[in-house]
Amino acid sequence: MTKTSTHSVRLLPRQLVASILGVLCVVMIAQLANLQWRNVSFEQRLLSDVETSNERSRLAFRYLSQLQDVETSQRGFVVTGRPDFLQPLEAARREIPRIARQLERSYPAGSQEAAIVADLVRSGQDKILYSEGVIALRLRGGQASASAVIASGHGKRLMDHARVLAATLEHHEKTLTRNMLVRAADQRASRQTTVLVTEVVLLAVALVLMGLLVSTVRTLHHSTRRLTDSGMRQSAIFDNATDAMMMLDEKGDIISVNAAAERLFGRSSDAMIGCSNLTLFAEPPLPEVSQAYLQGLARNEAWARPSQDFVGRRGDGTYFETEVVTTPVQLHECVQFLAVGRDITERRRVERMKTDFVATVSHELRTPLTSISGSLGLLAGGAAGELGAKARRLIEIALNNSQRLIRLINDILDIEKIESGKMEFDNQELPLESLLQQVVDANSGYAEKHQVSMEVGAVPADAAIMADADRMSQVLTNLLSNAIKFSPVGGVVTLSVERFGKHWRISVIDRGPGISEEFRSRIFGKFAQADGSDSRLVGGSGLGLSIVKEIVLRSGGEVSFTSVAGEGSTFHVDLPAVATFPPADDTQITARTMPDQGYRILHVEDDADMLRLVASALEGRAEVHSTPSVHEARASLRRHHYDAVLLDIAMQDGCGLDLVSLIRQIDPATPIVLFTALDVSAGVASTVDRVLTKSLTSLTDLSEQVGALLERDKRKAA
């Protein structure tokens, strides 16, 4: 980990703590605001409640005051007999009912205070009736009669009772107001304490947050300086590297180049930046293919190999061979690609010279060695008469070594064919049970010679692959011969088959000494042999496992191994599974493999399930040859005639569009259907007969459209 990344890691806890403290500050500020709002609301409610209580007290006092006006008016009229003394009584008659209604509405029904108010109202009404009676008596019987009634004290008792009721209401309201003020004071003190504590905590949090902020700013400053230094170092490496370097965006356009790239392609940076990387190809691939390759790199898909060779074109129009390694660079907002290239023209020339030399020597050696081996075999078989024991031993030594040389030459020629793309694959559906049994039978003599036995585990009935029978036999023979050679006398080599995802896994298991740790990384390399004396004694060219790997890869599979020192090794060959359709009788075989129309279709697709589904959908319309490999498809096109070809674009070993030109060369009229998940441009669509998107096309639609193309060509031919 670099210093910059270390500081970035150290910043993470600080950022987390700062985030938590920031959230805490926001929560506490919100709490303070809430407390303030509640204080304001409480004070408003308190004022309203106090005002309401005071208003009730005022109403009781006004009611009592009106009754006193009635008493005064009554007494003045009795004494003087003057009518103007009755005006307060008239005013009180109008005002007392209104005040009584307000008092009754001020208290909830059924409460103690409501009962007091009701009693007060009744007392007021009785007082008014009493006063009206006294006044009427004064008018009829004179002052003496009225004074006698007043002297009885009934009016005074009514008035005293009203005063007591009014005083009771006023006392209640004063008590209520006092209690509200006491509770308000207590709550105000509690809220003030809460506010004070919250403010103190908020201040502490703010101080801690400020400290973290200062520390983070310092750390970021140091990190920025380190990033700047790192960027300058990276820039110096980028600009001064001897290999050509280019940064590409998601579309493949050039963002930046170094001086080596300018020299390699003979163009200035201004002429390259902003242009597509395809402008640097002598024969650029289609934009869709380039985009699919970059997307595959970004998703780390197996078929998108980082290292590629192509022919580049310099600014002056000259061509050169170059090797480019493209690596995705994941940024925060997007992904970019670093392309590192170097001129390999001279290296390729030397390699071709070496390959041509080896091939020539191998071809020239194979003929005389075959003659020598044949002659020695005849001598060992007694064609020239009975040989002595010493002569026979010498002949056998010569025969074994000549056969060993022939095997070495054959391996070298196979490697040369694989690397030059000349090894052809005739793929067909192979049941694994019969394939394994044939290989075991073919190697039984070799096993007996080494005193090793072979066994085949239970093979599932539906285990089948799409591959070249001869090449698969070669793969299994190489693995079996290695297992036999390294097995102890009396040992057992086991072959097994099991389902492995979408593949069938063929395992070859031995109980030998195992593979040393230092040899495992180069076990599939050319001429690779373990350094131990036991390994050297068993012989071999060191090319067998390299050939195995190349054949398996070109068959759309993978090869791997596990090994435990002293316990043995297991080699795994994983090949795409193909569903078998076992017919009930020979008639069904004919109906399936040889449809009435006699059409034959090649389907190139690296998804085993899709191969199986399409073959089933086209059953009865045509004989479908399915292949998961561009290399296999190229060999099949050269060997067989096809009435139509179904192509996918992004394949594990290349691009399906690369086959279009070969198909047109063989027969320009052959219908080509792109059945792919990728979007294609109008330019690509114009080179084929149909473009069908997998997500938008059902298998029924696919079958109908392919059938229509076949019938169209049939009518044209007629």
VOGU-3710 file (C-alpha; in Angstrom, 3 decimals, decimal comma):
1> mtktsthsvr> 0,000/0,000/0,000  1,357/3,450/-0,915  1,703/6,272/1,547  -1,148/8,109/-0,146  -3,502/5,171/0,186  -2,400/4,728/3,815  -3,354/8,316/4,576  -6,642/7,782/2,762  -7,341/4,820/5,022  -6,445/6,883/8,076
11> llprqlvasi> -8,894/9,574/6,970  -11,801/7,141/6,936  -12,305/6,929/10,767  -12,019/10,709/11,015  -14,566/11,191/8,271  -16,881/8,740/10,002  -16,528/10,478/13,386  -16,944/13,911/11,762  -20,066/12,723/9,981  -21,526/11,356/13,222
21> lgvlcvvmia> -20,698/14,577/15,105  -22,151/16,671/12,283  -25,390/14,714/12,423  -25,373/15,088/16,214  -24,949/18,874/15,869  -27,874/19,068/13,469  -30,024/16,968/15,835  -29,096/19,137/18,829  -29,735/22,393/16,947  -33,104/20,987/15,927
31> qlanlqwrnv> -33,720/20,078/19,574  -32,873/23,643/20,675  -35,203/25,050/18,046  -37,919/22,673/19,210  -37,401/23,703/22,845  -37,563/27,370/21,875  -40,763/26,815/19,909  -42,275/24,893/22,816  -41,309/27,721/25,217  -42,969/30,305/23,006
41> sfeqrllsdv> -46,048/28,116/22,603  -46,213/27,474/26,336  -45,933/31,173/27,198  -48,653/31,982/24,678  -50,919/29,303/26,147  -50,122/30,538/29,693  -51,001/34,130/28,773  -54,188/32,944/27,141  -55,135/30,830/30,155  -54,379/33,668/32,628
51> etsnersrla> -56,331/36,103/30,491  -59,246/33,698/30,372  -59,160/33,319/34,180  -59,009/37,087/34,647  -61,882/37,531/32,236  -64,005/35,088/34,275  -63,114/37,010/37,455  -64,126/40,301/35,776  -67,419/38,805/34,618  -68,250/37,651/38,191
61> frylsqlqdv> -67,321/41,114/39,513  -69,442/42,855/36,850  -72,374/40,562/37,625  -72,121/41,419/41,318  -71,721/45,122/40,444  -74,933/45,022/38,392  -76,782/43,463/41,349  -75,456/46,251/43,553  -76,797/48,782/41,017  -80,171/47,044/41,316
71> etsqrgfvvt> -79,972/47,324/45,144  -78,971/51,017/44,983  -81,684/51,860/42,450  -84,299/50,080/44,581  -83,311/51,878/47,802  -83,101/55,305/46,150  -86,577/55,004/44,642  -88,124/53,782/47,949  -86,641/56,760/49,819  -87,266/59,488/47,219
81> grpdflqple> -89,957/58,089/44,989  -88,249/59,762/42,041  -88,461/57,787/38,760  -84,897/58,704/37,653  -83,591/56,394/40,422  -85,040/53,447/38,419  -82,681/53,953/35,402  -79,830/51,792/36,877  -82,380/49,042/37,481  -83,475/49,131/33,857
91> aarreipria> -79,883/49,028/32,627  -79,093/46,113/34,972  -82,088/44,164/33,672  -80,580/44,306/30,177  -76,950/43,686/31,172  -77,343/40,950/33,823  -78,704/38,220/31,366  -75,841/38,910/28,913  -73,223/38,665/31,647  -74,925/35,521/32,968
101> rqlersypag> -74,672/33,844/29,524  -70,969/34,702/29,258  -70,341/33,266/32,708  -72,220/30,057/31,868  -70,153/29,622/28,664  -66,874/30,228/30,551  -67,082/27,004/32,570  -67,581/23,438/31,313  -70,962/21,911/32,005  -71,088/19,687/35,068
111> sqeaaivadl> -68,085/21,305/36,766  -68,181/22,680/40,314  -67,671/26,207/38,981  -70,618/25,798/36,604  -72,843/24,929/39,604  -71,640/28,064/41,437  -72,367/30,165/38,355  -75,859/28,660/38,110  -76,479/29,465/41,777  -75,184/33,020/41,246
121> vrsgqdkily> -77,473/33,504/38,258  -80,463/32,273/40,236  -79,533/34,601/43,122  -79,352/37,490/40,658  -82,714/36,634/39,174  -84,225/36,378/42,715  -82,666/39,715/43,611  -84,166/41,394/40,550  -87,593/39,917/41,257  -87,335/41,009/44,916
131> segvialrlr> -86,337/44,554/43,944  -89,127/44,775/41,380  -91,584/43,653/44,103  -90,351/46,348/46,545  -90,660/49,048/43,886  -94,163/47,901/43,004  -95,131/48,009/46,691  -93,692/51,557/46,958  -95,812/52,616/44,049  -99,012/51,072/45,538
141> ggqasasavi> -98,659/51,420/49,307  -96,206/54,150/49,848  -92,848/54,406/51,455  -93,781/52,850/54,762  -94,937/49,580/53,241  -91,826/49,271/51,092  -89,496/50,151/53,960  -91,141/47,489/56,095  -90,324/44,836/53,477  -86,770/46,073/53,188
151> asghgkrlmd> -86,416/45,965/56,944  -87,210/42,209/56,893  -83,614/41,669/55,583  -84,525/39,262/52,736  -82,955/41,504/50,113  -79,787/41,787/52,148  -79,581/37,998/52,452  -79,935/37,610/48,684  -77,217/40,176/48,121  -74,921/38,618/50,675
161> harvlaatle> -75,400/35,204/49,106  -74,496/36,632/45,671  -71,398/38,276/47,147  -70,309/34,952/48,642  -70,790/33,166/45,304  -68,889/35,878/43,393  -66,094/35,814/45,975  -65,924/31,991/45,646  -65,519/32,282/41,866  -62,876/34,975/42,221
171> hhektltrnm> -60,982/32,879/44,791  -61,115/29,880/42,439  -59,745/31,914/39,568  -56,963/33,399/41,683  -56,004/29,904/42,898  -56,080/28,587/39,333  -53,932/31,456/38,099  -51,452/31,001/40,958  -51,152/27,254/40,224  -50,612/27,921/36,518
181> lvraadqras> -47,886/30,416/37,298  -46,178/27,977/39,698  -46,280/25,142/37,124  -45,088/27,522/34,443  -42,157/28,562/36,615  -41,229/24,918/37,236  -41,465/24,018/33,553  -39,570/27,157/32,583  -36,746/26,205/34,944  -36,688/22,636/33,601
191> rqttvlvtev> -36,552/23,844/30,000  -33,854/26,344/30,798  -31,805/23,534/32,346  -32,361/21,367/29,251  -31,397/24,252/26,974  -28,276/24,949/29,013  -27,188/21,302/28,957  -27,894/21,064/25,217  -25,918/24,226/24,512  -22,973/22,967/26,564
201> vllavalvlm> -22,989/19,607/24,733  -23,387/21,382/21,399  -20,424/23,595/22,190  -18,341/20,553/23,129  -19,323/18,743/19,944  -18,558/21,847/17,884  -15,113/22,097/19,487  -14,389/18,412/18,782  -15,685/18,812/15,241  -13,512/21,850/14,717
211> gllvstvrtl> -10,509/19,906/16,001  -11,271/17,061/13,622  -11,728/19,520/10,804  -8,378/21,128/11,468  -6,720/17,703/11,707  -8,436/16,509/8,530  -7,433/19,651/6,658  -3,826/19,085/7,701  -3,979/15,427/6,689  -5,608/16,328/3,374
221> hhstrrltds> -2,924/18,923/2,809  -0,214/16,311/3,343  -2,131/13,802/1,207  -2,556/16,382/-1,542  1,149/17,031/-1,517  1,841/13,300/-1,701  -0,738/12,913/-4,476  0,881/15,770/-6,335  4,300/14,159/-5,930  2,851/10,776/-6,941
231> gmrqsaifdn> 1,171/12,362/-9,943  4,433/13,984/-10,964  6,243/10,656/-10,616  3,541/8,874/-12,609  3,646/11,596/-15,226  7,438/11,271/-15,444  7,123/7,485/-15,819  4,364/7,910/-18,413  6,252/10,510/-20,441  9,675/8,853/-20,252
241> atdammmlde> 8,681/5,179/-20,608  10,250/3,338/-23,534  6,931/1,606/-24,284  4,159/3,509/-26,025  1,387/4,435/-23,574  -2,061/5,798/-24,294  -5,059/6,526/-22,081  -8,424/5,735/-23,676  -11,887/6,742/-22,559  -14,902/4,406/-22,390
251> kgdiisvnaa> -15,515/4,787/-26,139  -11,915/4,013/-27,050  -11,000/7,613/-27,919  -7,446/8,682/-27,087  -7,153/10,992/-24,062  -3,387/11,255/-23,702  -0,218/9,757/-25,165  3,435/9,713/-24,173  6,481/10,526/-26,248  7,126/6,833/-27,008
261> aerlfgrssd> 3,649/6,547/-28,548  4,353/9,571/-30,735  7,561/7,921/-31,932  5,958/4,482/-32,413  3,043/5,722/-34,519  4,913/8,594/-36,147  2,251/11,115/-35,139  2,145/14,082/-32,810  0,068/14,025/-29,664  -2,205/16,723/-31,114
271> amigcsnltl> -2,898/14,482/-34,109  -3,838/11,512/-31,892  -5,647/13,002/-28,878  -9,380/13,061/-29,439  -9,252/10,464/-32,217  -10,430/6,873/-31,948  -7,749/4,282/-31,276  -9,048/2,483/-34,396  -7,270/5,081/-36,546  -3,982/3,446/-35,491
281> faepplpevs> -4,913/0,054/-37,007  -3,869/-0,963/-40,505  -7,137/-2,930/-40,712  -9,310/-1,552/-37,908  -12,042/-3,785/-36,465  -15,654/-2,665/-36,509  -16,552/-0,087/-33,829  -19,036/-2,546/-32,313  -16,311/-5,154/-31,931  -13,929/-2,661/-30,310
291> qaylqglarn> -16,658/-1,445/-27,947  -17,605/-5,015/-26,990  -13,923/-5,783/-26,302  -13,492/-2,739/-24,018  -16,708/-3,581/-22,168  -15,484/-7,156/-21,737  -12,199/-5,858/-20,301  -14,049/-3,599/-17,878  -16,181/-6,545/-16,704  -13,120/-8,807/-16,516
301> eawarpsqdf> -14,674/-11,354/-18,874  -12,497/-14,309/-19,812  -12,770/-13,865/-23,592  -11,464/-10,270/-23,465  -7,741/-10,993/-23,250  -5,691/-7,920/-22,236  -2,812/-8,713/-24,608  -3,414/-8,468/-28,353  -1,280/-8,265/-31,461  -2,233/-6,191/-34,475
311> vgrrgdgtyf> -0,710/-4,378/-37,418  -0,330/-0,676/-36,720  -0,234/2,168/-39,213  2,177/5,072/-38,810  1,477/8,619/-39,831  3,518/8,194/-43,021  1,424/5,177/-44,071  3,950/2,451/-43,229  2,883/-0,623/-41,280  4,427/-2,453/-38,355
321> etevvttpvq> 3,507/-5,281/-36,011  2,759/-4,291/-32,444  1,766/-5,938/-29,200  -0,686/-3,988/-27,021  -1,670/-4,741/-23,427  -4,869/-2,934/-22,420  -5,774/-2,576/-18,747  -8,979/-1,035/-17,359  -8,505/1,815/-14,870  -11,552/2,249/-12,638
331> lhecvqflav> -12,070/5,899/-11,707  -14,753/7,358/-9,446  -17,089/8,417/-12,258  -16,072/6,204/-15,171  -13,648/3,586/-16,408  -10,675/4,383/-18,640  -8,130/2,134/-20,283  -4,326/2,198/-20,308  -2,965/0,758/-23,555  0,745/-0,100/-23,558
341> grditerrrv> 2,251/-1,033/-26,917  5,597/-1,969/-28,343  6,963/-2,667/-31,811  7,354/-6,435/-32,226  8,128/-6,461/-35,928  11,669/-7,738/-35,413  10,609/-10,253/-32,771  7,913/-11,650/-35,031  10,396/-11,898/-37,887  12,781/-13,894/-35,696
351> ermktdfvat> 9,939/-16,080/-34,430  8,810/-16,796/-37,990  12,348/-17,687/-38,944  12,572/-20,009/-35,947  9,179/-21,544/-36,651  9,960/-22,016/-40,325  13,316/-23,554/-39,431  11,785/-25,923/-36,874  8,977/-26,883/-39,253  11,373/-27,461/-42,112
361> vshelrtplt> 13,759/-29,514/-40,003  10,869/-31,466/-38,479  9,376/-32,281/-41,867  12,751/-33,231/-43,248  13,509/-35,411/-40,219  10,134/-37,127/-40,002  10,462/-39,004/-43,303  13,883/-40,580/-42,675  13,036/-41,227/-39,020  9,866/-43,004/-40,053
371> sisgslglla> 11,897/-45,176/-42,413  14,485/-45,853/-39,732  11,817/-46,699/-37,165  10,027/-48,949/-39,621  13,227/-50,741/-40,522  14,182/-51,222/-36,896  10,705/-52,526/-36,205  11,069/-55,081/-38,994  14,437/-56,155/-37,651  13,035/-56,462/-34,130
381> ggaagelgak> 10,184/-58,551/-35,535  12,577/-61,020/-37,145  12,237/-59,921/-40,778  15,997/-60,421/-41,277  16,160/-63,621/-39,326  16,668/-64,485/-35,709  18,826/-61,957/-33,836  21,105/-62,618/-30,932  20,236/-61,314/-27,492  22,820/-58,534/-27,660
391> arrlieialn> 21,759/-57,450/-31,164  18,072/-57,563/-30,200  18,765/-55,347/-27,179  20,611/-52,800/-29,334  17,815/-52,861/-31,950  15,160/-52,248/-29,241  17,141/-49,308/-27,848  17,423/-47,783/-31,306  13,727/-48,450/-32,035  12,561/-46,824/-28,760
401> nsqrlirlin> 14,686/-43,744/-29,343  13,594/-43,363/-32,963  9,925/-43,534/-31,863  10,663/-41,004/-29,159  12,138/-38,662/-31,801  9,061/-39,151/-34,016  6,765/-38,259/-31,123  8,851/-35,152/-30,433  8,656/-34,080/-34,078  4,911/-34,707/-34,163
411> dildiekies> 4,463/-32,573/-31,050  6,564/-29,784/-32,552  4,492/-29,871/-35,746  1,257/-29,800/-33,736  2,451/-26,746/-31,838  3,390/-25,094/-35,124  -0,077/-25,828/-36,563  -1,809/-24,438/-33,476  0,223/-21,226/-33,427  -0,193/-20,631/-37,163
421> gkmefdnqel> -3,929/-21,361/-37,020  -3,634/-24,283/-39,432  -4,934/-26,942/-37,049  -8,497/-27,692/-38,111  -11,308/-28,820/-35,851  -14,195/-30,930/-37,120  -16,639/-30,447/-34,275  -19,459/-32,836/-33,652  -21,462/-34,058/-30,702  -19,322/-36,510/-28,723
431> plesllqqvv> -20,790/-38,744/-25,983  -18,158/-38,754/-23,248  -18,729/-42,333/-22,150  -17,701/-43,813/-25,504  -14,874/-41,249/-25,941  -13,295/-42,143/-22,584  -13,605/-45,863/-23,244  -11,905/-45,517/-26,646  -9,007/-43,574/-25,118  -8,597/-46,136/-22,316
441> dansgyaekh> -8,588/-49,001/-24,826  -6,037/-47,203/-27,009  -3,662/-46,679/-24,053  -4,094/-50,069/-22,392  -0,839/-51,396/-23,864  1,105/-48,378/-22,625  -0,397/-48,853/-19,171  0,510/-52,552/-19,107  4,064/-51,701/-20,059  4,305/-49,454/-16,979
451> qvsmevgavp> 2,386/-51,966/-14,819  -0,383/-49,426/-14,158  -4,122/-50,062/-14,377  -6,841/-47,640/-15,550  -10,438/-47,267/-14,434  -13,354/-45,134/-15,643  -15,885/-43,887/-13,123  -19,611/-43,722/-13,777  -20,347/-41,346/-16,660  -23,770/-39,597/-16,745
461> adaaimadad> -25,889/-40,780/-19,650  -26,405/-37,233/-21,006  -22,708/-36,276/-20,812  -21,787/-34,962/-24,274  -19,615/-32,177/-25,684  -19,282/-30,447/-29,045  -15,679/-31,054/-30,119  -13,310/-32,681/-32,595  -13,062/-36,384/-31,767  -9,410/-36,734/-32,823
471> rmsqvltnll> -8,308/-33,653/-30,903  -10,137/-34,713/-27,743  -8,518/-38,143/-28,025  -5,163/-36,402/-28,321  -5,885/-34,317/-25,198  -6,945/-37,294/-23,098  -4,108/-39,471/-24,411  -1,533/-36,851/-23,399  -3,053/-36,545/-19,924  -3,324/-40,340/-19,535
481> snaikfspvg> 0,247/-40,954/-20,687  1,529/-38,382/-18,178  -0,542/-39,923/-15,394  0,687/-43,427/-16,293  4,327/-42,348/-16,502  4,258/-40,748/-13,065  2,218/-43,477/-11,347  4,026/-46,031/-9,155  4,135/-49,681/-10,184  0,773/-51,221/-9,407
491> gvvtlsverf> -0,877/-47,778/-9,288  -4,292/-46,854/-10,665  -5,182/-43,974/-12,980  -8,832/-42,892/-12,751  -10,966/-41,026/-15,277  -14,184/-39,390/-14,092  -16,888/-37,102/-15,493  -19,096/-34,717/-13,530  -21,269/-31,689/-14,184  -19,447/-28,398/-13,584
501> gkhwrisvid> -21,831/-25,461/-14,101  -22,511/-25,259/-17,855  -19,565/-27,569/-18,544  -18,672/-31,229/-18,261  -15,527/-31,735/-16,201  -13,287/-34,630/-17,256  -10,748/-35,472/-14,539  -7,613/-37,607/-14,907  -6,351/-38,694/-11,467  -3,037/-40,333/-10,624
511> rgpgiseefr> -1,454/-41,365/-7,322  2,094/-40,331/-8,184  4,536/-37,993/-6,432  2,558/-34,833/-7,269  3,789/-31,593/-8,838  6,377/-29,452/-7,081  5,422/-25,903/-6,129  8,153/-24,287/-8,232  7,051/-26,143/-11,382  3,311/-25,437/-11,186
521> srifgkfaqa> 3,471/-21,918/-12,637  5,105/-23,152/-15,876  3,585/-26,604/-16,227  1,650/-25,680/-19,382  4,624/-23,949/-21,014  6,476/-25,254/-24,040  9,233/-27,781/-23,345  8,350/-27,564/-19,653  9,669/-30,488/-17,585  10,060/-30,868/-13,864
531> dgsdsrlvgg> 13,621/-30,651/-12,586  13,512/-33,754/-10,394  15,478/-36,777/-11,511  12,375/-38,969/-11,453  10,643/-36,610/-13,808  13,537/-36,574/-16,227  13,775/-40,370/-16,205  10,230/-40,842/-17,493  11,102/-38,862/-20,608  8,841/-36,774/-22,827
541> sglglsivke> 9,184/-33,688/-25,002  7,665/-31,244/-22,539  5,127/-30,201/-25,180  2,225/-32,496/-24,275  0,547/-30,277/-21,697  1,110/-27,187/-23,826  -0,719/-28,923/-26,692  -3,474/-29,985/-24,306  -4,030/-26,421/-23,144  -4,117/-24,972/-26,664
551> ivlrsggevs> -6,575/-27,584/-27,973  -8,876/-27,210/-24,982  -8,863/-23,408/-25,248  -9,684/-23,581/-28,950  -12,541/-25,923/-28,103  -14,100/-23,315/-25,838  -12,961/-24,944/-22,590  -10,406/-24,641/-19,819  -7,780/-26,935/-18,307  -6,582/-26,852/-14,697
561> ftsvagegst> -5,011/-29,108/-12,099  -4,707/-29,781/-8,389  -1,838/-31,596/-6,748  -0,757/-32,724/-3,291  2,878/-33,644/-2,781  3,252/-37,389/-2,247  -0,429/-38,105/-2,978  -0,804/-37,482/-6,690  -2,258/-35,012/-9,185  -5,614/-34,403/-10,844
571> fhvdlpavat> -5,973/-32,663/-14,209  -9,380/-31,184/-15,064  -10,662/-30,510/-18,587  -13,843/-28,381/-18,585  -15,734/-28,322/-21,889  -19,124/-26,725/-22,705  -21,956/-29,193/-22,211  -24,231/-30,121/-25,080  -27,669/-31,574/-24,406  -28,261/-34,868/-26,140
581> fppaddtqit> -31,570/-35,728/-27,746  -31,657/-39,538/-27,737  -34,171/-40,648/-30,404  -36,569/-43,525/-29,897  -35,763/-45,155/-33,225  -33,823/-44,703/-36,476  -36,721/-42,860/-38,102  -36,413/-40,076/-35,554  -32,680/-39,885/-36,176  -33,302/-39,289/-39,867
591> artmpdqgyr> -36,026/-36,761/-39,161  -33,775/-34,801/-36,869  -30,443/-34,905/-38,604  -31,695/-34,925/-42,176  -34,783/-32,684/-42,504  -37,016/-32,922/-45,557  -35,694/-29,659/-46,999  -32,075/-30,860/-46,717  -30,862/-27,549/-45,250  -27,701/-27,299/-43,148
601> ilhveddadm> -27,082/-24,345/-40,813  -23,975/-23,337/-38,850  -24,675/-21,709/-35,471  -21,705/-19,906/-33,858  -22,428/-19,087/-30,192  -20,408/-19,505/-26,961  -23,456/-20,025/-24,712  -24,118/-23,777/-24,513  -27,735/-23,267/-23,427  -28,441/-20,982/-26,385
611> lrlvasaleg> -26,849/-23,491/-28,783  -29,145/-26,160/-27,437  -32,286/-23,982/-27,580  -31,679/-22,811/-31,147  -30,972/-26,380/-32,314  -34,265/-27,445/-30,775  -36,144/-24,489/-32,315  -34,837/-25,277/-35,826  -35,388/-29,008/-35,497  -37,276/-30,231/-38,566
621> raevhstpsv> -36,301/-27,185/-40,627  -32,578/-27,839/-40,953  -29,596/-29,796/-39,695  -27,848/-27,499/-37,206  -24,097/-27,612/-36,658  -23,376/-25,838/-33,350  -19,976/-24,514/-32,317  -18,838/-22,336/-29,372  -15,623/-21,200/-31,093  -14,681/-18,865/-33,942
631> hearaslrrh> -11,691/-21,086/-34,746  -13,900/-24,162/-34,981  -16,413/-22,282/-37,108  -13,688/-21,218/-39,537  -12,573/-24,833/-39,964  -16,177/-26,038/-40,403  -16,845/-23,422/-43,099  -13,865/-24,675/-45,074  -14,981/-28,329/-44,768  -18,751/-28,156/-45,200
641> hydavlldia> -21,346/-26,323/-47,237  -23,936/-24,397/-45,220  -27,234/-22,982/-46,441  -27,253/-20,319/-43,705  -25,075/-19,129/-40,811  -26,198/-17,792/-37,411  -23,555/-15,612/-35,722  -23,081/-14,096/-32,282  -20,652/-11,154/-32,044  -18,740/-11,361/-28,743
651> mqdgcgldlv> -17,144/-14,815/-28,501  -14,598/-16,191/-26,052  -11,933/-16,667/-28,731  -12,731/-13,777/-31,044  -15,545/-11,971/-32,816  -18,257/-13,620/-34,878  -18,153/-10,741/-37,379  -14,662/-11,884/-38,382  -16,338/-14,817/-40,179  -18,472/-12,647/-42,458
661> slirqidpat> -15,723/-12,062/-45,033  -14,839/-15,795/-45,121  -18,515/-16,740/-45,630  -18,836/-14,224/-48,485  -15,647/-15,549/-50,091  -16,923/-19,126/-50,001  -20,463/-18,301/-51,211  -21,657/-14,678/-51,417  -25,294/-15,843/-51,479  -25,188/-17,643/-48,115
671> pivlftaldv> -27,671/-15,934/-45,759  -26,003/-14,573/-42,599  -28,105/-13,827/-39,525  -26,663/-11,907/-36,551  -28,368/-13,275/-33,430  -26,763/-11,193/-30,699  -27,389/-9,216/-27,524  -25,313/-6,241/-28,763  -26,601/-3,241/-30,704  -25,078/-2,973/-34,190
681> sagvastvdr> -24,649/-0,016/-36,497  -26,267/0,376/-39,876  -22,879/-0,334/-41,478  -22,635/-3,737/-39,819  -26,267/-4,530/-40,552  -25,677/-3,877/-44,250  -23,074/-6,684/-44,403  -25,524/-9,386/-43,261  -29,037/-10,474/-44,189  -30,741/-10,157/-40,805
691> vltksltslt> -29,968/-8,628/-37,404  -31,990/-10,196/-34,569  -31,628/-8,971/-30,988  -31,827/-11,786/-28,447  -33,882/-9,822/-25,935  -36,447/-8,856/-28,603  -36,669/-12,060/-30,653  -38,383/-15,248/-29,567  -37,124/-18,629/-30,751  -40,303/-18,975/-32,809
701> dlseqvgall> -39,555/-15,674/-34,588  -35,969/-16,799/-35,135  -37,126/-20,075/-36,665  -39,639/-18,316/-38,928  -37,164/-15,712/-40,185  -34,418/-18,255/-40,839  -36,963/-20,448/-42,624  -38,030/-17,473/-44,759  -34,404/-16,799/-45,772  -33,871/-20,442/-46,715
711> erdkrkaa> -37,059/-20,528/-48,789  -36,113/-17,255/-50,468  -32,790/-18,673/-51,602  -34,497/-21,870/-52,701  -36,864/-19,896/-54,967  -33,959/-17,872/-56,365  -32,086/-21,071/-57,194  -35,201/-22,477/-58,916
//
